[in-house]
Amino acid sequence: MSLAGRAMLTTGSAWAGIVVSGTRVIYPGDSHELTVHLSNEGKTSVLVETWMDQGDPNIKPEDAQVPFTLSPPVFRLDPTKAPQQLHWKILAPVSGQDVTVQCNNPTPYAVSFNTVALQAGGKDLPTTAPSSGMAKPGETATFVMHGLKSTPAGTLAIDYQSIDDYGAMRAQVAPLNP
């Protein structure tokens, strides 16, 4: 027996921006439910229809003999939040203080960070920056790069990991605006 669109679920492929997490769905016998995570990597909301079948393309989903149901059968999936819309800025250090980086979040989503590091020339700089933080919607978060007393020369960027709605880490490198 297979889940609806098993080919899509087992390949981890995307269609019209829809991405299914994982490469297989295995239902644990002692569980009452199982969650399959979908994300919409497109730019617009989409309507998603789910169903289960037995892998026979000649049988309609409503006629398939399957022991499970999927809920909801139809739902709207909005685009996944895009951390690349964040605006990063380095602040010149005041005499004797550490370099500070600001992250402005113009999106309607809170963005949680697992790590934030400053890069110069493509390499992370050794600092003791906070290992986590959050940029709330419409607000600016500040990260002090402890131990870094002057703004480095060269091309600067922020190397960070945001935490998505499912707890997965999303690594990003964003240009830094002076």
VOLOVO-499985 format. One line per 8 residues: number of its first residue (from 1); their letters; for each residue x, y, z of N, C-alpha, C. Coordinates in nm, 2 decimals. Example, Ala and Ser with C-alpha at 12.3 -4.5 7.8 and 13.67 -1.06 7.14 Angstrom:
BEGIN
1) AS) 1.32:-0.57:0.78:1.23:-0.45:0.78:1.32:-0.33:0.78 | 1.28:-0.22:0.71:1.37:-0.11:0.71:1.29:0.00:0.79 .
END
This chain:
BEGIN
1) MSLAGRAM) 0.08:-0.12:0.00:0.00:0.00:0.00:0.09:0.12:0.00 | 0.04:0.23:-0.06:0.12:0.35:-0.07:0.04:0.47:-0.03 | 0.10:0.58:0.00:0.03:0.71:0.02:0.01:0.77:-0.11 | -0.09:0.86:-0.11:-0.12:0.94:-0.23:0.00:1.00:-0.29 | 0.01:0.99:-0.42:0.12:1.05:-0.48:0.26:1.00:-0.43 | 0.26:0.87:-0.40:0.38:0.81:-0.34:0.51:0.85:-0.42 | 0.50:0.86:-0.55:0.62:0.89:-0.62:0.67:1.03:-0.58 | 0.58:1.12:-0.55:0.62:1.25:-0.51:0.68:1.24:-0.37 .
9) LTTGSAWA) 0.61:1.17:-0.28:0.66:1.16:-0.14:0.79:1.09:-0.13 | 0.81:0.99:-0.21:0.94:0.91:-0.19:1.05:0.98:-0.26 | 1.03:1.07:-0.35:1.15:1.13:-0.42:1.19:1.26:-0.36 | 1.10:1.32:-0.28:1.14:1.45:-0.22:1.15:1.56:-0.32 | 1.08:1.54:-0.43:1.08:1.64:-0.54:0.98:1.75:-0.51 | 1.00:1.86:-0.59:0.91:1.97:-0.57:0.83:1.99:-0.70 | 0.70:2.03:-0.69:0.62:2.06:-0.80:0.55:2.19:-0.77 | 0.57:2.29:-0.86:0.51:2.42:-0.84:0.55:2.48:-0.71 .
17) GIVVSGTR) 0.67:2.45:-0.66:0.72:2.51:-0.54:0.69:2.43:-0.42 | 0.61:2.32:-0.42:0.58:2.24:-0.31:0.69:2.14:-0.28 | 0.75:2.14:-0.16:0.85:2.05:-0.12:0.81:1.97:-0.01 | 0.82:1.83:-0.02:0.79:1.74:0.08:0.91:1.70:0.16 | 0.91:1.72:0.29:1.03:1.68:0.37:1.05:1.53:0.38 | 1.17:1.49:0.38:1.20:1.35:0.38:1.19:1.28:0.25 | 1.23:1.16:0.24:1.23:1.08:0.12:1.13:0.96:0.13 | 1.09:0.93:0.25:0.99:0.82:0.27:0.90:0.86:0.39 .
25) VIYPGDSH) 0.78:0.80:0.39:0.69:0.82:0.50:0.67:0.68:0.56 | 0.71:0.66:0.69:0.69:0.53:0.75:0.60:0.56:0.87 | 0.50:0.48:0.88:0.40:0.50:0.99:0.43:0.41:1.10 | 0.47:0.47:1.22:0.50:0.38:1.34:0.37:0.32:1.39 | 0.38:0.19:1.41:0.26:0.11:1.46:0.20:0.16:1.59 | 0.28:0.22:1.68:0.23:0.26:1.81:0.18:0.40:1.81 | 0.18:0.47:1.69:0.13:0.61:1.69:-0.01:0.62:1.64 | -0.08:0.73:1.69:-0.21:0.75:1.65:-0.22:0.84:1.52 .
33) ELTVHLSN) -0.11:0.91:1.49:-0.10:1.00:1.38:0.04:1.02:1.33 | 0.05:1.07:1.21:0.19:1.10:1.16:0.17:1.23:1.08 | 0.27:1.32:1.10:0.27:1.44:1.03:0.38:1.44:0.92 | 0.34:1.48:0.80:0.43:1.50:0.68:0.44:1.65:0.66 | 0.56:1.70:0.66:0.58:1.84:0.65:0.59:1.88:0.50 | 0.52:1.98:0.46:0.53:2.04:0.33:0.57:2.18:0.34 | 0.64:2.23:0.24:0.67:2.38:0.24:0.64:2.43:0.10 | 0.61:2.55:0.09:0.58:2.62:-0.04:0.70:2.71:-0.06 .
41) EGKTSVLV) 0.79:2.67:-0.15:0.91:2.75:-0.18:0.88:2.85:-0.29 | 0.75:2.86:-0.34:0.71:2.95:-0.44:0.68:3.09:-0.38 | 0.63:3.18:-0.47:0.61:3.31:-0.43:0.46:3.34:-0.39 | 0.37:3.25:-0.43:0.23:3.27:-0.41:0.17:3.15:-0.33 | 0.06:3.17:-0.27:-0.01:3.06:-0.20:-0.06:2.96:-0.30 | -0.07:2.84:-0.26:-0.12:2.73:-0.35:-0.23:2.65:-0.27 | -0.31:2.58:-0.35:-0.41:2.49:-0.29:-0.35:2.35:-0.31 | -0.35:2.27:-0.20:-0.29:2.14:-0.20:-0.40:2.04:-0.17 .
49) ETWMDQGD) -0.41:1.93:-0.25:-0.50:1.83:-0.23:-0.43:1.70:-0.20 | -0.47:1.63:-0.09:-0.40:1.51:-0.05:-0.50:1.39:-0.06 | -0.44:1.27:-0.09:-0.52:1.15:-0.09:-0.43:1.03:-0.07 | -0.49:0.92:-0.05:-0.42:0.79:-0.04:-0.47:0.70:-0.15 | -0.38:0.62:-0.20:-0.42:0.52:-0.30:-0.33:0.39:-0.28 | -0.35:0.30:-0.36:-0.27:0.17:-0.36:-0.17:0.17:-0.47 | -0.14:0.28:-0.53:-0.04:0.28:-0.64:-0.10:0.24:-0.78 | -0.23:0.21:-0.79:-0.29:0.17:-0.92:-0.35:0.30:-0.98 .
57) PNIKPEDA) -0.29:0.34:-1.09:-0.35:0.47:-1.15:-0.48:0.45:-1.21 | -0.53:0.33:-1.22:-0.67:0.30:-1.28:-0.78:0.31:-1.17 | -0.74:0.32:-1.05:-0.84:0.32:-0.94:-0.85:0.47:-0.89 | -0.97:0.52:-0.88:-0.99:0.65:-0.82:-0.96:0.65:-0.68 | -0.90:0.76:-0.62:-0.87:0.77:-0.48:-0.99:0.73:-0.39 | -1.11:0.77:-0.43:-1.22:0.75:-0.34:-1.26:0.60:-0.34 | -1.21:0.52:-0.44:-1.24:0.38:-0.45:-1.13:0.29:-0.39 | -1.02:0.35:-0.35:-0.91:0.27:-0.30:-0.94:0.22:-0.16 .
65) QVPFTLSP) -0.90:0.10:-0.14:-0.91:0.03:0.00:-0.79:0.06:0.08 | -0.79:0.16:0.16:-0.67:0.20:0.24:-0.71:0.21:0.39 | -0.62:0.17:0.48:-0.66:0.18:0.62:-0.64:0.31:0.69 | -0.60:0.41:0.62:-0.58:0.54:0.68:-0.66:0.65:0.61 | -0.67:0.77:0.68:-0.72:0.89:0.61:-0.62:1.00:0.63 | -0.63:1.09:0.54:-0.54:1.21:0.54:-0.63:1.33:0.58 | -0.58:1.42:0.66:-0.65:1.53:0.70:-0.56:1.65:0.71 | -0.60:1.76:0.66:-0.72:1.79:0.58:-0.70:1.74:0.43 .
73) PVFRLDPT) -0.81:1.71:0.36:-0.79:1.66:0.23:-0.75:1.78:0.13 | -0.79:1.90:0.16:-0.76:2.01:0.08:-0.72:2.13:0.17 | -0.61:2.20:0.14:-0.57:2.31:0.23:-0.49:2.41:0.15 | -0.49:2.53:0.20:-0.41:2.64:0.14:-0.27:2.63:0.21 | -0.16:2.65:0.13:-0.03:2.65:0.18:0.04:2.78:0.13 | 0.06:2.87:0.23:0.13:2.99:0.20:0.28:2.98:0.18 | 0.34:3.07:0.11:0.48:3.06:0.09:0.56:3.05:0.22 | 0.67:2.97:0.22:0.75:2.96:0.33:0.82:3.10:0.35 .
81) KAPQQLHW) 0.84:3.13:0.48:0.90:3.26:0.51:1.04:3.26:0.45 | 1.08:3.38:0.41:1.21:3.39:0.33:1.31:3.47:0.41 | 1.40:3.41:0.49:1.50:3.48:0.57:1.59:3.57:0.48 | 1.60:3.54:0.35:1.68:3.63:0.27:1.63:3.77:0.25 | 1.50:3.79:0.30:1.45:3.92:0.30:1.50:4.01:0.42 | 1.57:3.95:0.51:1.63:4.02:0.62:1.73:4.12:0.57 | 1.75:4.23:0.64:1.85:4.33:0.60:1.95:4.34:0.72 | 2.07:4.31:0.68:2.18:4.31:0.78:2.27:4.43:0.76 .
89) KILAPVSG) 2.31:4.49:0.87:2.39:4.61:0.87:2.50:4.60:0.98 | 2.62:4.65:0.95:2.72:4.65:1.06:2.73:4.79:1.11 | 2.75:4.80:1.24:2.76:4.94:1.30:2.91:4.96:1.34 | 2.96:5.07:1.31:3.10:5.10:1.34:3.11:5.10:1.49 | 3.21:5.04:1.55:3.22:5.03:1.69:3.26:5.17:1.75 | 3.20:5.19:1.87:3.24:5.31:1.94:3.37:5.28:2.01 | 3.45:5.38:2.04:3.58:5.36:2.10:3.58:5.26:2.21 | 3.66:5.15:2.20:3.67:5.05:2.30:3.56:4.95:2.31 .
97) QDVTVQCN) 3.46:4.96:2.22:3.35:4.86:2.22:3.36:4.76:2.11 | 3.28:4.65:2.12:3.29:4.55:2.02:3.20:4.59:1.90 | 3.23:4.53:1.78:3.15:4.55:1.66:3.01:4.49:1.68 | 2.91:4.56:1.63:2.77:4.52:1.65:2.71:4.51:1.51 | 2.63:4.40:1.49:2.56:4.38:1.37:2.41:4.38:1.40 | 2.34:4.45:1.31:2.19:4.46:1.33:2.12:4.38:1.21 | 2.01:4.32:1.25:1.93:4.25:1.15:1.79:4.31:1.16 | 1.75:4.38:1.05:1.62:4.43:1.04:1.53:4.33:0.97 .
105) NPTPYAVS) 1.41:4.30:1.03:1.32:4.20:0.98:1.19:4.27:0.93 | 1.18:4.30:0.80:1.06:4.37:0.75:0.95:4.27:0.72 | 0.97:4.14:0.74:0.87:4.04:0.71:0.77:4.03:0.83 | 0.65:3.97:0.80:0.55:3.95:0.91:0.58:3.82:0.99 | 0.70:3.76:0.98:0.73:3.64:1.05:0.85:3.67:1.15 | 0.84:3.60:1.26:0.95:3.60:1.36:1.06:3.51:1.30 | 1.19:3.55:1.31:1.29:3.46:1.26:1.38:3.43:1.38 | 1.39:3.30:1.41:1.48:3.25:1.52:1.62:3.21:1.46 .
113) FNTVALQA) 1.72:3.25:1.53:1.86:3.22:1.48:1.92:3.12:1.58 | 1.98:3.02:1.52:2.07:2.92:1.59:2.21:2.98:1.61 | 2.26:3.03:1.50:2.40:3.09:1.50:2.40:3.21:1.42 | 2.49:3.31:1.45:2.51:3.43:1.38:2.66:3.45:1.38 | 2.73:3.46:1.26:2.87:3.48:1.26:2.90:3.59:1.15 | 3.00:3.66:1.17:3.05:3.76:1.08:3.16:3.70:0.99 | 3.15:3.73:0.86:3.24:3.67:0.76:3.32:3.79:0.70 | 3.45:3.77:0.67:3.53:3.86:0.60:3.60:3.78:0.49 .
121) GGKDLPTT) 3.59:3.81:0.37:3.65:3.74:0.26:3.61:3.59:0.26 | 3.48:3.56:0.29:3.43:3.43:0.29:3.46:3.34:0.40 | 3.53:3.39:0.51:3.57:3.31:0.62:3.51:3.37:0.75 | 3.45:3.28:0.83:3.40:3.32:0.96:3.51:3.38:1.05 | 3.48:3.49:1.11:3.58:3.56:1.20:3.56:3.50:1.34 | 3.67:3.48:1.41:3.66:3.42:1.55:3.60:3.53:1.65 | 3.48:3.51:1.68:3.42:3.60:1.78:3.34:3.51:1.88 | 3.30:3.57:1.98:3.21:3.50:2.08:3.07:3.56:2.07 .
129) APSSGMAK) 3.02:3.57:1.95:2.89:3.62:1.93:2.78:3.53:1.99 | 2.67:3.59:2.03:2.56:3.50:2.09:2.53:3.39:1.99 | 2.50:3.27:2.05:2.48:3.16:1.96:2.33:3.15:1.91 | 2.25:3.24:1.96:2.11:3.24:1.92:2.05:3.38:1.94 | 1.93:3.39:1.89:1.86:3.52:1.90:1.73:3.52:1.82 | 1.66:3.63:1.81:1.54:3.63:1.73:1.52:3.77:1.68 | 1.47:3.78:1.56:1.43:3.91:1.50:1.28:3.90:1.48 | 1.21:3.98:1.56:1.07:3.98:1.56:1.02:4.06:1.44 .
137) PGETATFV) 0.89:4.03:1.39:0.84:4.10:1.27:0.84:4.25:1.29 | 0.90:4.32:1.19:0.90:4.46:1.18:1.00:4.52:1.28 | 1.09:4.44:1.34:1.18:4.49:1.44:1.33:4.47:1.40 | 1.42:4.52:1.48:1.56:4.50:1.45:1.63:4.43:1.57 | 1.70:4.33:1.54:1.77:4.25:1.64:1.92:4.29:1.64 | 1.99:4.30:1.75:2.12:4.34:1.76:2.21:4.22:1.81 | 2.32:4.20:1.74:2.42:4.09:1.78:2.55:4.16:1.80 | 2.61:4.15:1.92:2.74:4.20:1.95:2.84:4.09:1.91 .
145) MHGLKSTP) 2.94:4.13:1.84:3.05:4.04:1.80:3.16:4.05:1.90 | 3.14:3.99:2.02:3.23:4.00:2.13:3.38:3.96:2.09 | 3.47:4.05:2.12:3.61:4.02:2.09:3.66:4.09:1.96 | 3.56:4.14:1.89:3.60:4.21:1.76:3.59:4.36:1.78 | 3.70:4.42:1.79:3.71:4.57:1.83:3.71:4.66:1.71 | 3.73:4.61:1.59:3.72:4.70:1.47:3.66:4.63:1.35 | 3.60:4.71:1.26:3.53:4.65:1.15:3.64:4.60:1.05 | 3.63:4.47:1.01:3.73:4.41:0.93:3.72:4.47:0.79 .
153) AGTLAIDY) 3.84:4.47:0.72:3.84:4.51:0.58:3.79:4.40:0.49 | 3.76:4.44:0.37:3.72:4.34:0.27:3.56:4.32:0.26 | 3.53:4.23:0.18:3.38:4.20:0.16:3.33:4.13:0.29 | 3.23:4.19:0.34:3.17:4.13:0.47:3.03:4.07:0.44 | 3.00:3.97:0.52:2.88:3.90:0.51:2.84:3.84:0.65 | 2.71:3.80:0.66:2.67:3.73:0.78:2.64:3.59:0.74 | 2.70:3.50:0.82:2.68:3.35:0.80:2.59:3.31:0.92 | 2.47:3.27:0.89:2.37:3.24:1.00:2.29:3.12:0.97 .
161) QSIDDYGA) 2.24:3.06:1.08:2.14:2.95:1.06:2.01:3.00:1.13 | 1.90:3.00:1.05:1.77:3.03:1.10:1.70:2.89:1.13 | 1.61:2.90:1.22:1.53:2.78:1.26:1.39:2.79:1.20 | 1.36:2.69:1.11:1.23:2.70:1.05:1.12:2.65:1.14 | 0.99:2.66:1.09:0.88:2.62:1.18:0.88:2.48:1.22 | 0.96:2.39:1.16:0.97:2.25:1.20:1.09:2.22:1.28 | 1.17:2.32:1.31:1.29:2.30:1.39:1.41:2.27:1.31 | 1.40:2.27:1.18:1.52:2.24:1.09:1.60:2.37:1.08 .
169) MRAQVAPL) 1.73:2.35:1.06:1.82:2.46:1.05:1.84:2.50:0.90 | 1.83:2.63:0.87:1.85:2.67:0.73:1.97:2.77:0.73 | 2.08:2.72:0.67:2.20:2.80:0.66:2.19:2.90:0.55 | 2.23:3.02:0.58:2.22:3.13:0.49:2.35:3.22:0.50 | 2.39:3.28:0.39:2.49:3.38:0.40:2.43:3.50:0.33 | 2.44:3.61:0.40:2.38:3.74:0.35:2.48:3.85:0.35 | 2.47:3.93:0.24:2.57:4.04:0.23:2.54:4.14:0.34 | 2.65:4.21:0.38:2.64:4.30:0.49:2.65:4.44:0.44 .
177) NP) 2.55:4.53:0.47:2.55:4.66:0.42:2.62:4.75:0.52 | 2.72:4.83:0.48:2.79:4.92:0.57:2.69:5.03:0.62 .
END
